[in-house]
Amino acid sequence: MGREIERKYLVKSTEWRSHKEYLQGQSQAIGKKYSQGYIPTQDKTTVRLRIVGDQGYLTIKSKAVGNTRAEFEYPIPVEDAEEMLSSLCLKPLIEKIRYKINSGRLVWEVDEFLGENQGLIIAEVELENEEQQVDIPNWIEREVDDPKYYNSSLAKYPYSHWQDK
């Protein structure tokens, strides 16, 4: 069984783009476009469909206990993912560009949201255990431990609809 131990942070405007690890020896960073949606469930289980490039994924995540939850992810044909995104998932879909930044021993995933969530930039870091120390880069604004920042919540209540940004 897979486990996900993750912490989520708001990113300071565009400061992260000037971080030396962002470029990783390139003249400009290369992000990957993600399209993802969520199939409604009755409890805190999350069922996500995602397309990254030309690959589809089906992911099932359990309810979180602290910062940890069970995670099962399987590659699926992109055509199946496209059909499920259009017919089974809540709208709007989550559209974002994901960048990976090496910082110390950690890899930060910075998501720059598009569409109805444009303007929101979140960084996530996956940990080996809940007690693992995280060295916070200077381009992080603050940690967010609010479910409204979960991608599954952004599909139901997009950032563009928030009153308290």
C-alpha positions in Angstrom: 0.0 0.0 0.0 1.3 3.4 -0.9 1.5 6.2 1.6 1.5 9.9 1.0 2.9 12.3 3.6 2.6 15.8 2.3 2.8 19.4 3.5 1.3 22.2 1.5 2.5 25.9 1.3 1.5 29.2 -0.3 4.2 30.6 -2.6 5.2 34.3 -2.6 4.2 35.7 -6.0 7.0 34.9 -8.5 10.0 34.8 -6.1 10.3 31.1 -6.6 11.1 31.6 -10.3 14.4 33.2 -9.4 15.4 30.3 -7.1 18.6 28.8 -8.4 17.4 25.2 -8.2 14.3 26.2 -10.2 16.3 26.4 -13.4 18.3 23.2 -12.8 21.0 24.4 -15.3 18.5 25.5 -17.9 17.8 28.9 -19.3 14.2 28.5 -18.4 12.2 26.1 -16.3 10.1 23.4 -18.0 6.8 22.7 -16.3 4.3 20.0 -17.2 0.7 20.7 -17.8 -1.7 18.7 -15.7 -5.5 18.3 -16.3 -7.3 16.6 -13.5 -10.7 16.0 -12.1 -12.5 14.3 -9.2 -15.2 11.7 -9.2 -17.7 12.5 -6.3 -17.5 10.2 -3.3 -19.6 9.8 -0.1 -16.7 10.1 2.4 -13.2 11.6 2.6 -11.9 9.2 0.0 -10.7 11.0 -3.1 -10.9 9.5 -6.6 -8.8 11.5 -9.1 -8.3 11.2 -12.8 -5.3 13.0 -14.3 -3.6 13.5 -17.6 0.1 14.5 -17.6 1.4 14.8 -21.2 0.2 11.8 -23.0 -0.4 9.6 -20.0 -3.5 9.1 -17.9 -3.6 8.2 -14.2 -6.3 7.0 -11.8 -5.5 7.7 -8.2 -7.5 6.8 -5.0 -6.6 8.5 -1.7 -7.9 7.7 1.7 -9.0 10.2 4.3 -5.9 12.0 5.8 -4.8 11.3 9.3 -2.5 14.2 10.2 -0.4 14.7 7.0 -0.6 11.0 6.0 -3.0 9.1 3.8 -3.1 5.9 1.8 -2.5 6.5 -1.9 -3.0 4.1 -4.9 -2.1 5.4 -8.4 -2.3 3.5 -11.6 -1.5 4.5 -15.2 -4.4 4.2 -17.6 -4.8 4.9 -21.3 -5.0 8.7 -22.0 -8.2 8.1 -24.0 -9.9 6.5 -21.0 -8.7 9.4 -18.8 -10.1 11.9 -21.3 -13.5 10.2 -21.3 -13.7 10.0 -17.5 -12.6 13.6 -17.1 -15.4 14.8 -19.5 -18.1 12.5 -18.3 -17.6 11.5 -14.6 -15.7 14.3 -13.0 -16.8 17.5 -11.2 -16.4 20.7 -13.1 -14.4 22.8 -13.4 -11.4 20.6 -14.0 -8.1 21.5 -12.3 -5.7 22.9 -14.9 -2.1 23.7 -13.7 1.5 23.8 -14.7 3.7 21.8 -12.3 7.4 22.6 -11.7 9.8 20.6 -9.7 12.4 22.4 -7.6 15.3 20.6 -5.8 16.0 22.3 -2.5 18.3 20.6 -0.1 17.2 16.9 0.2 13.7 17.7 -0.8 11.9 18.1 -4.1 9.2 20.8 -4.1 6.3 20.6 -6.5 5.2 24.1 -7.4 1.7 24.2 -9.0 0.8 27.3 -10.9 -3.0 27.1 -11.4 -4.8 28.1 -14.6 -8.5 28.6 -15.4 -10.9 29.2 -12.5 -8.0 28.8 -10.1 -5.6 31.2 -11.8 -3.6 33.4 -9.4 -3.1 30.6 -6.9 0.4 29.1 -6.6 1.0 26.3 -4.1 4.1 24.3 -3.3 3.9 20.7 -1.9 6.6 18.6 -0.5 6.4 14.9 0.2 8.1 13.6 3.3 9.4 10.2 4.4 7.7 10.6 7.8 5.5 13.1 9.7 8.4 14.2 11.9 10.8 15.0 9.0 12.3 18.4 9.3 11.5 20.8 6.4 13.9 23.6 5.5 11.5 26.3 4.2 12.9 28.1 1.1 12.6 31.9 1.2 10.1 31.9 -1.6 7.5 30.2 0.7 4.9 32.5 2.2 3.3 30.2 4.8 2.1 26.6 5.3 -1.6 26.0 4.6 -3.4 23.3 6.6 -6.9 24.2 5.3 -8.8 21.7 3.1 -9.9 24.6 0.8 -6.4 24.4 -0.7 -6.8 20.7 -1.7 -7.1 20.2 -5.4 -10.3 18.2 -4.8 -11.8 21.2 -3.0 -10.6 23.6 -5.7 -12.7 21.6 -8.2 -15.8 22.3 -6.1 -15.0 25.8 -5.0 -12.4 27.4 -7.3 -10.0 30.1 -6.1 -11.7 32.7 -8.3 -14.8 32.4 -6.1 -13.0 33.0 -2.8 -13.8 36.2 -0.9 -10.9 35.8 1.5 -7.9 35.5 -0.8 
